[in-house]
Amino acid sequence: METIIFLVVLAALVFWGVAIYNKLVTLKNRFENAFSQIEVQLKRRYDLIPNLVEVAKGYLDHERETLEAVISARNQAMQGLQAAAQDPGNADAMAQLASAEGMLGGALGRLNVVMEAYPDLKANQNMMQLAEELTSTENRVAFARQAYNDQVTDYNTYKQTFPPVLLAGAFGHSHDASLLEYEDRAEIQDAPSVSF
């Protein structure tokens, strides 16, 4: 009789451990998937920027420094995205991406200010279409980032609660995932407005 009770308790503990492990894996996969949605939108954004710069080049011959700053910031943001995509949730990778995105947002903002002085550029059909696509993409990035941060919060909350906190480290979930937060919240909350 004692053996049966022992086996039942042991089986219950094993099932309990398996349930915690499966929930941790599910939540981790959800936040990694949410990051991949950010990655898709950021890549779309990065692909639009060279087209924007190319259209602007014809009008902004003496503003090369601004255009080069935008391309340089874009390239740094792409590197930050690649690092973050290797390990979504890693605090250093998320900080690097957030910093690069802040620099890119600033560079796009400066480009917008420069382009305001060129009415012909603002009226250019290609520029208007690119601006609309960029604005749409900025909104998609914001929604994807919010979804990612929500999933990271769910994962961290679950693994920090009792009883999962007892087993999370043993199951390879010892570090919290990091949110994707931008350093200059005001600059990013008001996404770079590229209106023409």
KOLVOZA-645779 format. One record per residue: chain; x, y negated, z of N, C-alpha, C in turn; residue in three letters; residue number from 1. Coordinates in Angstrom, 1 decimal, always signed. Layout:
R   chain   n.east   n.north     n.up   ca.east   ca.north    ca.up   c.east   c.north     c.up   res     n
R       A        X         Y        Z         X          Y        Z        X         Y        Z   ala   NUM
...
This chain:
R   chain   n.east   n.north     n.up   ca.east   ca.north    ca.up   c.east   c.north     c.up   res     n
R       A     +0.8      +1.2     +0.0      +0.0       +0.0     +0.0     +0.9      -1.3     +0.0   met     1
R       A     +1.9      -1.3     +0.8      +2.8       -2.4     +0.9     +3.5      -2.6     -0.5   glu     2
R       A     +3.8      -1.5     -1.2      +4.5       -1.6     -2.5     +3.6      -2.3     -3.5   thr     3
R       A     +2.3      -1.9     -3.4      +1.3       -2.5     -4.4     +1.2      -4.0     -4.1   ile     4
R       A     +1.1      -4.4     -2.8      +1.0       -5.8     -2.5     +2.2      -6.6     -3.0   ile     5
R       A     +3.4      -6.0     -2.7      +4.7       -6.6     -3.1     +4.7      -6.8     -4.7   phe     6
R       A     +4.3      -5.7     -5.4      +4.2       -5.8     -6.9     +3.2      -6.9     -7.4   leu     7
R       A     +2.1      -7.0     -6.7      +1.1       -8.0     -7.1     +1.7      -9.4     -6.9   val     8
R       A     +2.3      -9.6     -5.7      +2.9      -10.9     -5.4     +4.0     -11.2     -6.4   val     9
R       A     +4.8     -10.2     -6.7      +5.9      -10.4     -7.6     +5.4     -10.8     -9.0   leu    10
R       A     +4.4     -10.1     -9.4      +3.8      -10.3    -10.7     +3.2     -11.7    -10.8   ala    11
R       A     +2.5     -12.1     -9.7      +2.0      -13.5     -9.6     +3.1     -14.5     -9.7   ala    12
R       A     +4.2     -14.3     -9.0      +5.3      -15.3     -9.1     +5.9     -15.3    -10.5   leu    13
R       A     +6.0     -14.2    -11.2      +6.6      -14.2    -12.5     +5.6     -14.9    -13.5   val    14
R       A     +4.3     -14.7    -13.4      +3.4      -15.4    -14.2     +3.4     -16.9    -14.0   phe    15
R       A     +3.5     -17.2    -12.7      +3.6      -18.6    -12.3     +4.8     -19.3    -12.9   trp    16
R       A     +6.0     -18.6    -12.8      +7.2      -19.1    -13.4     +7.1     -19.2    -14.9   gly    17
R       A     +6.5     -18.2    -15.6      +6.3      -18.3    -17.0     +5.4     -19.4    -17.4   val    18
R       A     +4.4     -19.7    -16.7      +3.5      -20.8    -17.0     +4.2     -22.1    -16.9   ala    19
R       A     +5.0     -22.3    -15.9      +5.8      -23.5    -15.7     +6.7     -23.7    -16.9   ile    20
R       A     +7.5     -22.7    -17.2      +8.4      -22.7    -18.3     +7.7     -23.1    -19.6   tyr    21
R       A     +6.6     -22.4    -19.9      +5.9      -22.7    -21.2     +5.4     -24.1    -21.2   asn    22
R       A     +4.9     -24.6    -20.1      +4.4      -26.0    -20.1     +5.6     -27.0    -20.3   lys    23
R       A     +6.7     -26.7    -19.7      +7.9      -27.6    -19.9     +8.3     -27.6    -21.4   leu    24
R       A     +8.3     -26.4    -22.0      +8.7      -26.3    -23.4     +7.7     -27.1    -24.3   val    25
R       A     +6.4     -26.9    -24.0      +5.4      -27.5    -24.8     +5.5     -29.0    -24.7   thr    26
R       A     +5.7     -29.6    -23.5      +5.8      -31.0    -23.3     +7.0     -31.6    -24.0   leu    27
R       A     +8.1     -30.8    -23.9      +9.4      -31.3    -24.6     +9.2     -31.3    -26.1   lys    28
R       A     +8.6     -30.3    -26.6      +8.3      -30.2    -28.1     +7.4     -31.4    -28.5   asn    29
R       A     +6.4     -31.7    -27.7      +5.5      -32.8    -28.0     +6.3     -34.2    -28.1   arg    30
R       A     +7.2     -34.4    -27.1      +7.9      -35.7    -27.2     +8.9     -35.7    -28.3   phe    31
R       A     +9.5     -34.6    -28.6     +10.4      -34.5    -29.8     +9.7     -34.7    -31.1   glu    32
R       A     +8.5     -34.1    -31.2      +7.7      -34.4    -32.4     +7.3     -35.8    -32.5   asn    33
R       A     +6.9     -36.4    -31.4      +6.6      -37.8    -31.4     +7.7     -38.7    -31.8   ala    34
R       A     +9.0     -38.3    -31.4     +10.1      -39.1    -31.9    +10.3     -38.9    -33.4   phe    35
R       A    +10.0     -37.7    -33.9     +10.2      -37.5    -35.3     +9.2     -38.4    -36.1   ser    36
R       A     +8.1     -38.8    -35.5      +7.2      -39.7    -36.2     +7.8     -41.1    -36.2   gln    37
R       A     +8.5     -41.5    -35.1      +9.2      -42.8    -35.1    +10.3     -42.8    -36.2   ile    38
R       A    +11.0     -41.6    -36.3     +12.0      -41.5    -37.3    +11.5     -41.7    -38.7   glu    39
R       A    +10.4     -41.1    -39.0      +9.7      -41.3    -40.4     +9.5     -42.7    -40.6   val    40
R       A     +8.9     -43.4    -39.7      +8.5      -44.8    -39.9     +9.7     -45.7    -40.0   gln    41
R       A    +10.7     -45.4    -39.2     +11.9      -46.3    -39.2    +12.7     -46.1    -40.5   leu    42
R       A    +12.7     -44.8    -41.0     +13.4      -44.6    -42.3    +12.6     -45.3    -43.4   lys    43
R       A    +11.3     -45.3    -43.4     +10.5      -46.1    -44.3    +10.9     -47.6    -44.3   arg    44
R       A    +11.0     -48.1    -43.1     +11.4      -49.5    -42.9    +12.8     -49.8    -43.4   arg    45
R       A    +13.7     -48.9    -43.1     +15.1      -49.1    -43.6    +15.1     -49.0    -45.1   tyr    46
R       A    +14.3     -48.2    -45.7     +14.3      -48.2    -47.2    +13.7     -49.4    -47.8   asp    47
R       A    +12.8     -50.1    -47.1     +12.2      -51.3    -47.6    +13.1     -52.5    -47.6   leu    48
R       A    +14.0     -52.5    -46.6     +14.9      -53.7    -46.3    +15.8     -54.0    -47.5   ile    49
R       A    +16.5     -53.0    -48.1     +17.3      -53.4    -49.3    +16.5     -54.0    -50.4   pro    50
R       A    +15.3     -53.5    -50.6     +14.5      -54.1    -51.7    +14.1     -55.5    -51.4   asn    51
R       A    +13.8     -55.8    -50.1     +13.5      -57.2    -49.7    +14.7     -58.1    -49.9   leu    52
R       A    +15.9     -57.6    -49.5     +17.1      -58.4    -49.7    +17.4     -58.6    -51.2   val    53
R       A    +17.2     -57.6    -52.0     +17.5      -57.7    -53.4    +16.6     -58.7    -54.1   glu    54
R       A    +15.3     -58.7    -53.7     +14.4      -59.8    -54.3    +14.8     -61.1    -53.8   val    55
R       A    +15.2     -61.3    -52.6     +15.6      -62.6    -52.0    +16.9     -63.1    -52.6   ala    56
R       A    +17.8     -62.2    -53.0     +19.2      -62.6    -53.5    +19.1     -63.7    -54.6   lys    57
R       A    +18.2     -63.5    -55.5     +18.1      -64.4    -56.6    +17.7     -65.8    -56.2   gly    58
R       A    +17.1     -65.9    -55.1     +16.6      -67.3    -54.6    +17.6     -67.8    -53.5   tyr    59
R       A    +18.3     -67.0    -52.9     +19.1      -67.4    -51.7    +20.6     -67.2    -52.0   leu    60
R       A    +21.1     -67.8    -53.1     +22.5      -67.6    -53.4    +23.4     -68.1    -52.3   asp    61
R       A    +23.1     -69.2    -51.7     +24.0      -69.8    -50.7    +23.7     -69.3    -49.3   his    62
R       A    +22.8     -68.3    -49.2     +22.5      -67.7    -47.9    +23.0     -66.3    -47.8   glu    63
R       A    +24.1     -66.0    -48.4     +24.6      -64.6    -48.5    +24.9     -64.1    -47.1   arg    64
R       A    +25.3     -65.0    -46.2     +25.7      -64.5    -44.8    +24.4     -63.9    -44.1   glu    65
R       A    +23.3     -64.6    -44.3     +22.1      -64.1    -43.7    +21.7     -62.7    -44.3   thr    66
R       A    +21.8     -62.6    -45.6     +21.4      -61.3    -46.3    +22.4     -60.2    -45.8   leu    67
R       A    +23.6     -60.5    -45.7     +24.6      -59.5    -45.3    +24.4     -59.1    -43.9   glu    68
R       A    +23.9     -60.1    -43.0     +23.6      -59.7    -41.6    +22.5     -58.8    -41.5   ala    69
R       A    +21.5     -59.0    -42.4     +20.3      -58.1    -42.4    +20.7     -56.7    -42.8   val    70
R       A    +21.5     -56.6    -43.9     +22.0      -55.2    -44.3    +22.9     -54.6    -43.3   ile    71
R       A    +23.8     -55.3    -42.6     +24.6      -54.8    -41.6    +23.8     -54.3    -40.4   ser    72
R       A    +22.8     -55.1    -40.0     +21.9      -54.7    -38.9    +21.1     -53.4    -39.3   ala    73
R       A    +20.7     -53.4    -40.5     +20.0      -52.2    -41.0    +20.8     -50.9    -40.9   arg    74
R       A    +22.1     -51.1    -41.3     +23.0      -49.9    -41.3    +23.3     -49.5    -39.9   asn    75
R       A    +23.4     -50.4    -39.0     +23.6      -50.1    -37.6    +22.4     -49.4    -37.0   gln    76
R       A    +21.2     -49.9    -37.4     +20.0      -49.2    -36.9    +19.9     -47.8    -37.4   ala    77
R       A    +20.3     -47.6    -38.7     +20.2      -46.3    -39.2    +21.1     -45.3    -38.5   met    78
R       A    +22.3     -45.8    -38.1     +23.2      -45.0    -37.3    +22.6     -44.7    -35.9   gln    79
R       A    +22.0     -45.7    -35.3     +21.4      -45.5    -34.0    +20.2     -44.4    -34.1   gly    80
R       A    +19.5     -44.5    -35.2     +18.4      -43.5    -35.4    +19.0     -42.1    -35.6   leu    81
R       A    +20.0     -42.0    -36.4     +20.6      -40.7    -36.6    +21.1     -40.1    -35.2   gln    82
R       A    +21.7     -40.9    -34.4     +22.2      -40.4    -33.1    +21.0     -40.0    -32.2   ala    83
R       A    +20.0     -40.8    -32.2     +18.8      -40.5    -31.4    +18.1     -39.3    -31.9   ala    84
R       A    +18.0     -39.1    -33.2     +17.4      -37.9    -33.8    +18.1     -36.6    -33.4   ala    85
R       A    +19.4     -36.7    -33.1     +20.1      -35.5    -32.7    +19.7     -35.0    -31.3   gln    86
R       A    +19.3     -36.0    -30.5     +18.9      -35.6    -29.1    +17.8     -36.6    -28.6   asp    87
R       A    +16.6     -36.4    -29.1     +15.5      -37.3    -28.6    +15.4     -37.2    -27.1   pro    88
R       A    +15.2     -38.4    -26.5     +15.1      -38.4    -25.1    +16.4     -38.7    -24.3   gly    89
R       A    +17.5     -38.6    -25.0     +18.8      -38.8    -24.4    +18.9     -40.3    -24.1   asn    90
R       A    +19.2     -40.7    -22.9     +19.2      -42.1    -22.5    +20.2     -42.9    -23.3   ala    91
R       A    +21.4     -42.4    -23.5     +22.4      -43.2    -24.3    +21.9     -43.4    -25.7   asp    92
R       A    +21.4     -42.3    -26.3     +21.0      -42.4    -27.7    +19.8     -43.4    -27.9   ala    93
R       A    +18.9     -43.4    -26.9     +17.7      -44.3    -26.9    +18.2     -45.7    -26.7   met    94
R       A    +19.1     -45.9    -25.9     +19.6      -47.3    -25.6    +20.3     -47.8    -26.9   ala    95
R       A    +21.1     -46.9    -27.5     +21.8      -47.3    -28.8    +20.8     -47.7    -29.8   gln    96
R       A    +19.8     -46.9    -30.0     +18.7      -47.2    -31.0    +18.0     -48.5    -30.7   leu    97
R       A    +17.6     -48.6    -29.4     +16.9      -49.8    -29.0    +17.7     -51.1    -29.3   ala    98
R       A    +19.0     -51.0    -29.0     +19.9      -52.2    -29.2    +20.0     -52.5    -30.7   ser    99
R       A    +20.2     -51.5    -31.5     +20.3      -51.7    -32.9    +19.0     -52.2    -33.5   ala   100
R       A    +17.9     -51.7    -33.0     +16.6      -52.2    -33.5    +16.4     -53.7    -33.1   glu   101
R       A    +16.9     -54.0    -31.9     +16.8      -55.4    -31.5    +17.6     -56.3    -32.4   gly   102
R       A    +18.8     -55.9    -32.8     +19.6      -56.7    -33.7    +19.0     -56.8    -35.0   met   103
R       A    +18.4     -55.7    -35.5     +17.7      -55.7    -36.8    +16.5     -56.7    -36.8   leu   104
R       A    +15.7     -56.6    -35.7     +14.6      -57.5    -35.6    +15.0     -59.0    -35.6   gly   105
R       A    +16.1     -59.3    -34.9     +16.7      -60.6    -34.9    +17.1     -61.1    -36.3   gly   106
R       A    +17.8     -60.2    -37.0     +18.3      -60.5    -38.4    +17.1     -60.7    -39.3   ala   107
R       A    +16.1     -59.9    -39.2     +14.9      -60.1    -40.1    +14.2     -61.4    -39.7   leu   108
R       A    +14.2     -61.7    -38.5     +13.6      -63.0    -38.1    +14.3     -64.2    -38.6   gly   109
R       A    +15.7     -64.1    -38.6     +16.5      -65.2    -39.2    +16.3     -65.3    -40.7   arg   110
R       A    +16.2     -64.1    -41.4     +15.9      -64.1    -42.8    +14.5     -64.8    -43.1   leu   111
R       A    +13.6     -64.5    -42.3     +12.2      -65.1    -42.4    +12.3     -66.6    -42.3   asn   112
R       A    +13.1     -67.1    -41.4     +13.2      -68.5    -41.2    +13.9     -69.2    -42.4   val   113
R       A    +14.9     -68.5    -42.9     +15.6      -69.0    -44.1    +14.6     -69.0    -45.3   val   114
R       A    +13.9     -68.0    -45.5     +13.0      -67.9    -46.7    +11.8     -68.8    -46.6   met   115
R       A    +11.5     -69.3    -45.5     +10.4      -70.3    -45.4    +10.7     -71.6    -46.2   glu   116
R       A    +12.0     -71.8    -46.4     +12.4      -73.0    -47.1    +12.3     -72.9    -48.6   ala   117
R       A    +11.9     -71.7    -49.1     +11.9      -71.4    -50.5    +10.5     -71.0    -51.0   tyr   118
R       A     +9.7     -72.0    -51.4      +8.3      -71.7    -51.7     +8.2     -70.7    -52.9   pro   119
R       A     +9.1     -70.8    -53.9      +9.1      -69.9    -55.0     +9.3     -68.5    -54.6   asp   120
R       A    +10.1     -68.3    -53.6     +10.4      -66.9    -53.1     +9.1     -66.4    -52.3   leu   121
R       A     +8.5     -67.3    -51.6      +7.3      -66.9    -50.8     +6.2     -66.5    -51.8   lys   122
R       A     +6.2     -67.1    -52.9      +5.1      -66.9    -53.9     +5.4     -65.7    -54.8   ala   123
R       A     +6.6     -65.2    -54.8      +7.0      -64.0    -55.6     +6.1     -62.8    -55.3   asn   124
R       A     +5.5     -62.2    -56.3      +4.6      -61.1    -56.1     +5.3     -59.9    -55.4   gln   125
R       A     +6.6     -59.6    -55.9      +7.3      -58.5    -55.3     +7.6     -58.8    -53.8   asn   126
R       A     +8.0     -60.0    -53.5      +8.3      -60.4    -52.1     +7.0     -60.2    -51.3   met   127
R       A     +5.9     -60.7    -51.8      +4.6      -60.6    -51.0     +4.3     -59.1    -50.7   met   128
R       A     +4.5     -58.3    -51.7      +4.2      -56.8    -51.6     +5.1     -56.2    -50.6   gln   129
R       A     +6.4     -56.5    -50.7      +7.4      -56.0    -49.7     +7.1     -56.5    -48.3   leu   130
R       A     +6.7     -57.7    -48.2      +6.4      -58.3    -46.8     +5.2     -57.5    -46.2   ala   131
R       A     +4.2     -57.3    -47.1      +3.0      -56.6    -46.6     +3.4     -55.2    -46.1   glu   132
R       A     +4.2     -54.5    -46.9      +4.6      -53.1    -46.6     +5.4     -53.1    -45.3   glu   133
R       A     +6.3     -54.1    -45.2      +7.2      -54.2    -44.0     +6.3     -54.4    -42.7   leu   134
R       A     +5.3     -55.3    -42.8      +4.5      -55.6    -41.7     +3.7     -54.3    -41.3   thr   135
R       A     +3.2     -53.6    -42.3      +2.4      -52.4    -42.1     +3.3     -51.4    -41.4   ser   136
R       A     +4.6     -51.3    -41.9      +5.5      -50.3    -41.3     +5.8     -50.7    -39.8   thr   137
R       A     +6.0     -52.0    -39.6      +6.3      -52.5    -38.2     +5.2     -52.0    -37.3   glu   138
R       A     +3.9     -52.1    -37.7      +2.8      -51.7    -36.9     +2.8     -50.2    -36.7   asn   139
R       A     +3.2     -49.4    -37.7      +3.3      -48.0    -37.6     +4.4     -47.6    -36.6   arg   140
R       A     +5.5     -48.3    -36.6      +6.6      -48.0    -35.7     +6.1     -48.3    -34.3   val   141
R       A     +5.4     -49.4    -34.1      +4.9      -49.7    -32.7     +4.0     -48.6    -32.2   ala   142
R       A     +3.1     -48.1    -33.0      +2.2      -47.0    -32.6     +2.9     -45.7    -32.4   phe   143
R       A     +3.9     -45.4    -33.2      +4.7      -44.2    -33.0     +5.5     -44.3    -31.8   ala   144
R       A     +6.1     -45.4    -31.5      +6.9      -45.6    -30.3     +6.0     -45.5    -29.0   arg   145
R       A     +4.8     -46.0    -29.1      +3.9      -45.9    -27.9     +3.6     -44.4    -27.7   gln   146
R       A     +3.3     -43.7    -28.8      +3.0      -42.2    -28.7     +4.1     -41.5    -28.1   ala   147
R       A     +5.4     -41.8    -28.6      +6.6      -41.1    -28.1     +6.7     -41.4    -26.6   tyr   148
R       A     +6.6     -42.7    -26.2      +6.7      -43.0    -24.8     +5.7     -42.3    -23.9   asn   149
R       A     +4.5     -42.2    -24.4      +3.4      -41.5    -23.7     +3.8     -40.0    -23.5   asp   150
R       A     +4.3     -39.4    -24.5      +4.7      -38.0    -24.4     +5.9     -37.8    -23.5   gln   151
R       A     +6.9     -38.7    -23.5      +8.0      -38.7    -22.6     +7.5     -38.8    -21.2   val   152
R       A     +6.6     -39.7    -20.9      +6.0      -39.9    -19.6     +5.3     -38.7    -19.1   thr   153
R       A     +4.5     -38.0    -20.0      +3.9      -36.8    -19.6     +4.9     -35.7    -19.2   asp   154
R       A     +5.9     -35.6    -20.0      +7.0      -34.6    -19.8     +7.7     -34.8    -18.4   tyr   155
R       A     +8.1     -36.1    -18.2      +8.8      -36.4    -17.0     +8.0     -36.3    -15.8   asn   156
R       A     +6.7     -36.7    -15.9      +5.8      -36.5    -14.8     +5.6     -35.1    -14.4   thr   157
R       A     +5.4     -34.2    -15.4      +5.1      -32.8    -15.1     +6.4     -32.2    -14.4   tyr   158
R       A     +7.5     -32.5    -15.0      +8.7      -31.8    -14.4     +9.2     -32.3    -13.1   lys   159
R       A     +8.7     -33.5    -12.7      +9.0      -34.1    -11.4     +8.0     -33.8    -10.3   gln   160
R       A     +6.9     -33.1    -10.7      +5.9      -32.8     -9.7     +6.2     -31.4     -9.1   thr   161
R       A     +5.5     -31.2     -8.0      +5.7      -29.9     -7.3     +4.6     -29.0     -7.8   phe   162
R       A     +4.8     -27.8     -8.2      +6.0      -27.0     -8.0     +7.0     -26.9     -9.2   pro   163
R       A     +6.7     -27.5    -10.4      +7.6      -27.4    -11.5     +9.0     -28.0    -11.2   pro   164
R       A     +9.1     -29.0    -10.3     +10.4      -29.5     -9.9    +11.3     -28.5     -9.3   val   165
R       A    +10.8     -27.4     -8.7     +11.6      -26.3     -8.2    +12.3     -25.5     -9.3   leu   166
R       A    +11.7     -25.4    -10.4     +12.2      -24.5    -11.5    +12.7     -25.2    -12.7   leu   167
R       A    +12.4     -26.5    -12.9     +12.8      -27.2    -14.1    +14.3     -27.2    -14.4   ala   168
R       A    +15.1     -27.4    -13.4     +16.5      -27.3    -13.6    +17.0     -25.9    -14.0   gly   169
R       A    +16.4     -24.9    -13.4     +16.8      -23.6    -13.8    +16.4     -23.2    -15.2   ala   170
R       A    +15.4     -23.9    -15.7     +14.9      -23.6    -17.0    +15.5     -24.5    -18.1   phe   171
R       A    +16.5     -25.3    -17.7     +17.2      -26.1    -18.7    +16.6     -27.5    -18.9   gly   172
R       A    +15.8     -27.9    -17.9     +15.1      -29.2    -18.0    +15.5     -30.0    -16.8   his   173
R       A    +16.8     -30.2    -16.7     +17.3      -30.9    -15.5    +17.3     -32.4    -15.6   ser   174
R       A    +17.4     -32.9    -16.9     +17.4      -34.4    -17.1    +16.1     -34.9    -17.6   his   175
R       A    +15.7     -36.1    -17.1     +14.5      -36.7    -17.6    +14.8     -37.2    -19.0   asp   176
R       A    +13.7     -37.2    -19.8     +13.8      -37.8    -21.1    +13.7     -39.3    -21.0   ala   177
R       A    +14.3     -40.0    -21.9     +14.3      -41.5    -21.8    +13.3     -42.1    -22.7   ser   178
R       A    +12.6     -43.1    -22.2     +11.7      -43.9    -23.1    +12.5     -44.7    -24.1   leu   179
R       A    +11.8     -45.0    -25.2     +12.4      -45.9    -26.2    +11.9     -47.3    -25.9   leu   180
R       A    +12.7     -48.1    -25.1     +12.3      -49.4    -24.8    +13.3     -50.4    -25.4   glu   181
R       A    +12.9     -51.5    -25.9     +13.7      -52.5    -26.5    +14.2     -53.4    -25.5   tyr   182
R       A    +15.5     -53.9    -25.6     +16.1      -54.8    -24.6    +15.4     -56.1    -24.5   glu   183
R       A    +15.0     -56.7    -25.7     +14.3      -58.0    -25.6    +12.9     -57.7    -26.0   asp   184
R       A    +12.1     -57.4    -25.0     +10.7      -57.0    -25.2     +9.9     -58.1    -25.9   arg   185
R       A    +10.1     -59.4    -25.7      +9.4      -60.4    -26.4     +9.7     -60.4    -27.9   ala   186
R       A    +10.9     -60.2    -28.2     +11.3      -60.2    -29.6    +10.6     -59.0    -30.4   glu   187
R       A    +10.5     -57.9    -29.7     +10.0      -56.7    -30.4     +8.5     -56.6    -30.3   ile   188
R       A     +7.9     -57.1    -29.2      +6.5      -57.1    -29.1     +5.9     -57.9    -30.2   gln   189
R       A     +6.5     -59.0    -30.5      +6.1      -59.8    -31.7     +7.0     -59.3    -32.8   asp   190
R       A     +6.6     -58.3    -33.5      +7.4      -57.7    -34.6     +7.8     -58.8    -35.5   ala   191
R       A     +9.0     -58.6    -36.1      +9.5      -59.6    -37.0     +8.4     -59.9    -38.1   pro   192
R       A     +8.0     -61.1    -38.1      +7.0      -61.5    -39.1     +7.7     -62.0    -40.4   ser   193
R       A     +7.4     -61.3    -41.4      +8.0      -61.6    -42.7     +6.8     -62.0    -43.6   val   194
R       A     +6.4     -63.2    -43.4      +5.2      -63.7    -44.1     +5.7     -64.7    -45.2   ser   195
R       A     +5.1     -64.5    -46.3      +5.5      -65.4    -47.5     +4.3     -66.1    -48.1   phe   196
